[in-house]
Structure formats: structure tokens, C-alpha cells
Amino acid sequence: MTTSPSDDSPSDHYGSDDSALAPGLGGFNSADAARLTPVLTNLSGSAEWAREIVGARPFPTVEALLAAARGVLAGQDDDEVIAAVRAHPPIGARGPVSDASAREQSAAARADAETARVLAEGQARYAEHFGRGFLVCATGLSAEQVLAEIDRRLALPPEQDLVETREHLARINALRLGRLLEEGTL
């Protein structure tokens, strides 16, 4: 799901010339905070998370950055995590999505029309049940695997599903941070 753009909310546009950084941990650590914060907000869906990561620099290793990213997310309250989830488009969404989301959801996006319909219905059931959008780290998952994950998660108590949602968000953040460090863009 996406939010409307504002200074503190993520847009669904990544990888423009304005968000390109020097690749590598050195480029990340030396990037201007005013330039890096919106990139990280787009990456994570959370301006709060982005500000905390920017403020914690420099990181001595990639592992330290990834641990900090996970730690900041773990420390966020549920409302902030749910807000970050809203910044992600539905799995298999047709229409404009970020390059990062399109890459991560590529297998589900290739689903035939019937599978796409069932996927949309499953996500609607999830949203009705939990009151928030469904989030899964979809990298490498087929539409059928995403459907199975929706069904599995629908059987969980809300507090356990939120733990799993937070874990999937951490995985997405780590993948995107890795790509940002490697390529200088999302």
C-alpha cells in the first residue's frame, strides 16, 4: 500500500538521480544526512527509522548497519511499524510501483489474471481480519506461495502476526540496504 507523498512520508519512487548515492559503506556513511534520510524513508517506509539510522552513522561494517537497522525496527512501536507497512504496495499490484517493489514482487506480479484476483481477495481478507495491509518479503516467492502465506498468517493471533510482519519488514529493509550499498540506489 502506498501513502501520499509528503516530506516525512515515503513515496513509491526509488532510484531516481536524486536518490543515487556513492555505493558501498563508505558512501553510505559519508552521504549528506539531508540526502540520505529521504532515501532511507523510501527504503523502509518509516521516517523515524530513517532518522535513527542516519543518526547512528558511521557504521564500521555492513553487519553493524544491518544489526542497527533490525534493532531500530525492533524498538519501534506497533503504530510506526503499521505505518511503514502502509508504504508498501499490495503484493502483485498492477500499475505504478517502485522499482524496488517491482523487483521484490516480480514472481507474484507474473501471476495469471485468476491468480491475481485470488491474491487480491486474500489480501482483502487479511486487511479485514487484521485491520492493516498484508506484508511479506516476496523476493523469490510465487503468487501461490504468497497465497499460502496469507492463509497461514490469517490463522495467527493478531499479536503473533504483527511479530511476523515486523520480521518480514526487517528482511525487506535488509535486502534494500544491501542493494543500496551495492548499487548506490534502490
Residue, then its C-alpha position, 0 to 999 in steps of 0.5 A: m500500500t502506498t501513502s501520499p507523498s509528503d516530506d516525512s512520508p515515503s513515496d513509491h519512487y526509488g532510484s531516481d538521480d536524486s536518490a543515487l548515492a556513492p555505493g558501498l559503506g563508505g558512501f553510505n556513511s559519508a552521504d549528506a544526512a539531508r540526502l540520505t534520510p529521504v532515501l532511507t524513508n523510501l527504503s523502509g517506509s518509516a521516517e523515524w527509522a530513517r532518522e535513527i539510522v542516519g543518526a547512528r552513522p558511521f557504521p564500521t561494517v555492513e553487519a553493524l548497519l544491518a544489526a542497527a537497522r533490525g534493532v531500530l525496527a525492533g524498538q519501534d512501536d506497533d503504530e510506526v511499524i503499521a505505518a511503514v507497512r502502509a508504504h508498501p504496495p499490495i503484493g502483485a499490484r498492477g500499475p505504478v510501483s517502485d522499482a524496488s517493489a517491482r523487483e521484490q514482487s516480480a514472481a507474484a506480479r507474473a501471476d495469471a489474471e485468476t491468480a491475481r484476483v485470488l491474491a487480491e481477495g486474500q489480501a482483502r481478507y487479511a486487511e479485514h481480519f487484521g485491520r492493516g495491509f498484508l506484508v511479506c518479503a516476496t523476493g523469490l516467492s510465487a503468487e501461490q506461495v504468497l497465497a499460502e502465506i496469507d492463509r497461514r498468517l490469517a490463522l495467527p493471533p493478531e499479536q503473533d502476526l504483527v511479530e511476523t510482519r515486523e520480521h518480514l519488514a526487517r528482511i525487506n529493509a535488509l535486502r534494500l540496504g544491501r542493494l543500496l550499498e551495492e548499487g548506490t540506489l534502490 
